[in-house]
């Protein structure tokens, strides 16, 4: 995927990112787009993976959409879980605790937009 980055002339030039892989879990992440005030990522979460532990973003809203598979989502750290399927999305405001995992037997693919 191409993103734009400033050149010396100030014009935006395309940039291709390389996927980042976790050698322990097999999970992968690809930067789709980045700028001063937003970040778009695509994640591939391996079957039966713990995903991301509970965390929050101080000043960013995270909007995620499942592309393939099933995401198990926990909000607010209260032990209540929801399942999101392909086409489902969630908007998480700044400061809200959340985590995601893939306890299922198929790969989970989702995109996250932090803004």
Secondary structure, 3 states (H helix, E strand, C coil): CEEEEECCCCCEEEEECCCEECCCCCCEEEEEEEECCEEEEEEEECCCEEEEEEECCCCCCEEEEEEECEEEEEECCCCCEEEEECCCEEEECCCCCEEEEECCCCCEEEEEEEC
